[in-house]
């Protein structure tokens, strides 16, 4: 596969819903990093991304030659890359490379190996890469998809608490953390629906689910098993669709996999269908994937999934 040799300074931007991580690499090897609040995928991405790049330019006093981005919620890489390059605050940036964060997660975790990567945080997206092509599985947002994500887990937890409250379901220790936030459970839904950050608020309960499951709460354990099953289904579907080899690599990254219960159940479920699959530790992070993105050649199997725009 051919490679593109990126020019420096290179600004890598890993823009997730939980946080936007940035890394500036200089030609002399110097590295600087900054963390910004996460992107709101229900709002236009361009001003959010431009503001981050502009702030780095302000802090450092100069513009990077190349900006390489992996963005949660990105639907049109070509349009966003072109718009960023033309943004009035970024006039000295020469090149923009942009893709969905599933691609940069994959590159950060597996590099050029065939396989699949499940990236499960607030949302979840799975990418599979085989000998001939690649495929995205889920990552369709919290309303239409994101099965097994932090939001999905938090939503299941809130549902379970309300079922216990009104008599439809068993008691659960998840009630306590929910009441810490909303003492009156019967008005909790009103406050949540009015909150501008309700997706993150719901996803924040995933951590309590993991803790409750580890402590033996049956409801939390059931939620973790169900989440793992959904994530495994996405992984095996991706491997099947791209016709990946039997011993393809499987990577699992993101806060959801911080739960031992979910990670172990995920591995068991994948192995039940793909016994020869190799579960590999991440080579790096999504931010490392953003750096790698800037060096992908024109004939790379992922080429159709990213935009590469140069000024002039």
C-alpha positions as CSV (number, residue, x, y, z in Angstrom):
1,X,0.0,0.0,0.0
2,X,1.3,3.4,-0.9
3,X,1.8,6.0,1.8
4,X,1.4,9.8,1.9
5,X,4.2,11.5,3.8
6,X,2.6,14.1,5.9
7,X,4.1,17.6,6.3
8,X,4.6,19.2,9.7
9,X,3.4,20.8,11.9
10,X,0.6,18.2,12.0
11,X,-2.5,18.7,14.3
12,X,-4.3,15.4,15.0
13,X,-7.9,15.9,16.4
14,X,-9.8,13.0,17.9
15,X,-13.3,14.5,18.3
16,X,-15.5,12.3,20.4
17,X,-18.7,13.0,22.3
18,X,-16.9,12.7,25.7
19,X,-14.0,14.9,24.8
20,X,-11.9,16.3,21.9
21,X,-8.3,15.2,22.2
22,X,-5.7,17.0,20.2
23,X,-2.0,16.4,19.5
24,X,0.4,18.8,17.7
25,X,3.5,17.2,16.2
26,X,6.3,19.4,15.0
27,X,9.0,18.5,12.4
28,X,11.6,18.4,15.2
29,X,9.7,15.7,17.1
30,X,8.1,18.0,19.7
31,X,4.6,17.0,20.9
32,X,1.9,19.1,22.6
33,X,-1.5,17.9,23.6
34,X,-4.8,19.6,24.7
35,X,-8.2,18.3,25.7
36,X,-11.4,20.1,24.9
37,X,-15.1,19.4,25.7
38,X,-16.7,16.8,23.5
39,X,-18.6,17.4,20.3
40,X,-22.4,17.7,20.2
41,X,-23.4,15.5,17.3
42,X,-26.9,17.1,17.2
43,X,-25.3,20.4,16.4
44,X,-23.3,21.5,13.3
45,X,-19.8,20.1,13.5
46,X,-18.0,22.7,11.5
47,X,-18.0,25.5,14.1
48,X,-17.1,23.1,16.9
49,X,-14.1,21.7,15.0
50,X,-13.0,25.1,13.7
51,X,-13.1,26.5,17.2
52,X,-10.7,23.8,18.5
53,X,-8.2,24.3,15.6
54,X,-8.4,28.1,16.0
55,X,-7.7,27.8,19.7
56,X,-4.6,25.7,19.1
57,X,-3.4,28.3,16.6
58,X,-4.1,31.0,19.1
59,X,-2.2,29.2,21.9
60,X,0.8,28.2,19.7
61,X,1.0,31.4,17.6
62,X,1.1,29.6,14.3
63,X,-1.1,27.3,12.1
64,X,-0.4,23.7,11.5
65,X,0.3,22.6,7.9
66,X,-2.0,19.6,8.2
67,X,-5.1,19.0,10.3
68,X,-6.1,15.3,10.5
69,X,-9.4,14.6,12.2
70,X,-11.5,11.6,13.3
71,X,-14.9,12.9,14.2
72,X,-17.9,11.3,16.0
73,X,-21.1,11.9,14.0
74,X,-19.3,12.9,10.8
75,X,-21.6,12.2,7.8
76,X,-19.9,14.0,4.9
77,X,-16.2,13.9,5.2
78,X,-15.6,15.7,1.9
79,X,-17.9,18.6,2.7
80,X,-16.5,19.1,6.3
81,X,-12.9,18.9,5.1
82,X,-13.5,21.5,2.4
83,X,-15.4,23.8,4.7
84,X,-12.7,23.6,7.4
85,X,-10.0,24.4,4.8
86,X,-12.0,27.5,3.7
87,X,-12.9,28.6,7.3
88,X,-11.8,32.2,7.8
89,X,-10.0,31.4,11.1
90,X,-7.9,28.7,9.4
91,X,-6.5,30.5,6.4
92,X,-2.9,29.3,7.0
93,X,-3.8,25.6,7.2
94,X,-2.7,23.9,4.0
95,X,-4.3,20.4,4.2
96,X,-7.2,18.8,6.0
97,X,-7.8,15.1,6.2
98,X,-11.1,14.1,7.8
99,X,-13.0,10.8,8.5
100,X,-15.4,9.3,10.9
101,X,-13.9,8.3,14.3
102,X,-14.5,4.6,13.5
103,X,-11.7,4.8,11.0
104,X,-9.2,6.5,13.3
105,X,-10.2,4.1,16.1
106,X,-9.4,1.2,13.8
107,X,-6.1,2.6,12.7
108,X,-5.1,3.4,16.3
109,X,-6.0,-0.1,17.5
110,X,-5.1,-2.5,14.6
111,X,-3.1,-0.5,12.1
112,X,-3.0,-2.4,8.8
113,X,-4.3,-5.7,10.1
114,X,-7.5,-7.3,8.8
115,X,-10.2,-7.5,11.4
116,X,-12.6,-5.4,13.3
117,X,-12.6,-2.7,16.0
118,X,-15.5,-2.0,18.3
119,X,-15.2,1.5,19.8
120,X,-17.8,1.8,22.6
121,X,-18.0,5.0,24.6
122,X,-21.0,7.3,24.9
123,X,-21.9,5.9,21.5
124,X,-20.6,2.9,19.7
125,X,-19.4,2.2,16.2
126,X,-17.7,-0.9,14.7
127,X,-15.5,-1.0,11.6
128,X,-14.4,-4.1,9.8
129,X,-11.6,-4.3,7.2
130,X,-11.0,-7.3,5.0
131,X,-8.9,-8.1,1.9
132,X,-11.1,-6.2,-0.5
133,X,-13.2,-3.7,1.4
134,X,-14.4,-2.3,4.7
135,X,-17.7,-2.0,6.4
136,X,-19.2,0.1,9.2
137,X,-21.7,-1.6,11.6
138,X,-23.9,0.5,13.8
139,X,-22.8,3.9,15.0
140,X,-26.3,5.1,14.0
141,X,-26.8,7.4,17.0
142,X,-28.6,6.9,20.3
143,X,-32.1,7.1,18.7
144,X,-31.6,4.6,15.9
145,X,-28.7,2.5,17.1
146,X,-25.6,2.6,19.3
147,X,-26.5,-0.8,20.8
148,X,-24.3,-1.7,23.8
149,X,-23.0,1.9,24.1
150,X,-22.7,3.9,27.3
151,X,-25.9,5.7,26.4
152,X,-27.6,2.3,25.7
153,X,-26.4,0.9,29.1
154,X,-27.5,4.1,30.9
155,X,-30.9,4.1,29.2
156,X,-31.4,0.4,30.3
157,X,-30.4,1.4,33.8
158,X,-32.9,4.2,34.0
159,X,-35.6,2.0,32.6
160,X,-34.8,-0.7,35.2
161,X,-35.0,1.8,38.0
162,X,-38.4,3.1,36.9
163,X,-39.7,-0.4,36.5
164,X,-38.6,-1.2,40.0
165,X,-40.2,2.0,41.2
166,X,-43.7,1.4,39.7
167,X,-43.8,-2.4,40.3
168,X,-43.0,-3.7,36.8
169,X,-39.5,-5.0,37.7
170,X,-37.2,-6.3,40.4
171,X,-35.5,-4.0,43.0
172,X,-32.1,-2.8,42.0
173,X,-29.2,-1.0,43.7
174,X,-29.2,1.3,40.6
175,X,-32.0,3.2,42.2
176,X,-29.6,4.9,44.7
177,X,-27.4,6.7,42.1
178,X,-30.4,7.8,40.1
179,X,-32.0,9.3,43.3
180,X,-28.8,11.1,44.0
181,X,-29.3,13.0,40.8
182,X,-33.1,13.2,40.9
183,X,-34.5,12.7,44.5
184,X,-38.1,12.6,43.2
185,X,-38.1,9.7,40.7
186,X,-41.5,10.6,39.4
187,X,-40.3,13.9,38.0
188,X,-36.9,12.7,36.9
189,X,-38.1,12.2,33.3
190,X,-39.2,15.9,33.1
191,X,-35.8,17.1,34.1
192,X,-33.9,14.7,31.9
193,X,-36.0,15.5,28.8
194,X,-35.4,19.2,29.3
195,X,-31.6,18.9,29.8
196,X,-29.4,20.0,26.9
197,X,-26.8,17.4,27.8
198,X,-29.2,14.5,28.2
199,X,-27.3,12.1,26.1
200,X,-24.2,12.5,28.2
201,X,-26.3,12.4,31.4
202,X,-27.8,9.1,30.4
203,X,-24.5,7.7,29.4
204,X,-22.9,8.7,32.7
205,X,-25.0,6.0,34.5
206,X,-23.1,3.3,32.6
207,X,-20.3,3.5,35.2
208,X,-22.8,2.9,38.0
209,X,-24.1,-0.2,36.1
210,X,-20.6,-1.6,35.9
211,X,-20.0,-1.0,39.6
212,X,-23.4,-2.5,40.6
213,X,-22.8,-5.6,38.4
214,X,-19.4,-6.2,40.0
215,X,-21.1,-5.9,43.4
216,X,-23.6,-8.6,42.5
217,X,-26.7,-6.7,41.4
218,X,-28.7,-9.0,39.2
219,X,-30.3,-6.3,37.2
220,X,-27.0,-4.6,36.4
221,X,-25.4,-8.0,35.5
222,X,-28.2,-8.6,33.0
223,X,-27.7,-5.2,31.5
224,X,-24.0,-5.9,31.1
225,X,-24.6,-9.3,29.5
226,X,-27.1,-7.7,27.1
227,X,-24.6,-4.9,26.2
228,X,-21.9,-7.5,25.6
229,X,-24.1,-9.5,23.3
230,X,-24.9,-6.4,21.2
231,X,-21.3,-5.5,20.9
232,X,-20.3,-9.0,19.9
233,X,-23.1,-9.1,17.3
234,X,-21.7,-6.0,15.7
235,X,-18.1,-7.4,15.7
236,X,-19.1,-10.7,14.1
237,X,-21.3,-9.0,11.6
238,X,-18.5,-6.7,10.5
239,X,-16.1,-9.7,10.1
240,X,-18.7,-11.6,8.1
241,X,-19.6,-8.7,5.8
242,X,-15.9,-7.9,4.8
243,X,-15.1,-11.6,4.5
244,X,-12.3,-11.3,7.0
245,X,-10.0,-14.4,7.6
246,X,-10.9,-16.8,10.3
247,X,-8.0,-15.6,12.5
248,X,-8.8,-11.9,12.0
249,X,-7.9,-9.5,14.8
250,X,-10.5,-8.1,17.1
251,X,-10.0,-4.9,19.0
252,X,-12.3,-3.5,21.7
253,X,-11.8,0.1,22.9
254,X,-13.7,2.7,24.8
255,X,-14.9,3.2,28.3
256,X,-17.7,0.6,28.1
257,X,-15.0,-2.1,27.9
258,X,-13.6,-0.9,31.2
259,X,-16.2,-3.2,32.7
260,X,-14.7,-6.7,33.2
261,X,-18.1,-8.2,33.0
262,X,-18.8,-6.6,29.6
263,X,-15.4,-7.3,28.2
264,X,-15.4,-11.0,29.3
265,X,-18.9,-11.6,28.0
266,X,-18.0,-9.9,24.7
267,X,-15.0,-12.1,24.2
268,X,-17.0,-15.3,25.0
269,X,-19.8,-14.3,22.6
270,X,-17.4,-13.5,19.7
271,X,-15.5,-16.7,20.2
272,X,-18.7,-18.7,20.1
273,X,-19.1,-17.7,16.5
274,X,-15.4,-17.0,15.5
275,X,-13.3,-19.4,17.6
276,X,-10.1,-18.5,15.8
277,X,-10.4,-14.8,16.2
278,X,-7.4,-13.0,17.8
279,X,-8.2,-10.5,20.6
280,X,-5.4,-8.0,20.5
281,X,-4.6,-5.1,22.8
282,X,-4.7,-1.7,21.1
283,X,-1.5,-0.6,19.4
284,X,-2.4,2.9,20.2
285,X,-5.3,5.3,20.7
286,X,-7.8,7.0,18.4
287,X,-5.5,10.0,18.5
288,X,-2.7,7.8,17.2
289,X,-5.1,6.8,14.5
290,X,-5.6,10.4,13.5
291,X,-1.9,10.8,13.1
292,X,-1.8,7.6,11.0
293,X,-4.7,8.9,8.9
294,X,-2.5,11.7,7.5
295,X,-0.1,9.1,6.1
296,X,-2.5,6.8,4.3
297,X,-2.0,6.3,0.6
298,X,-4.5,6.7,-2.2
299,X,-4.8,2.9,-2.7
300,X,-5.4,2.0,1.0
301,X,-8.6,-0.1,1.6
302,X,-10.0,2.6,3.8
303,X,-9.5,5.3,1.1
304,X,-13.2,5.6,0.4
305,X,-13.9,6.5,4.0
306,X,-11.8,9.7,4.4
307,X,-11.5,13.0,2.6
308,X,-8.1,14.6,1.8
309,X,-8.2,18.2,0.7
310,X,-5.2,20.5,0.0
311,X,-5.4,24.2,-0.4
312,X,-4.8,25.4,-4.0
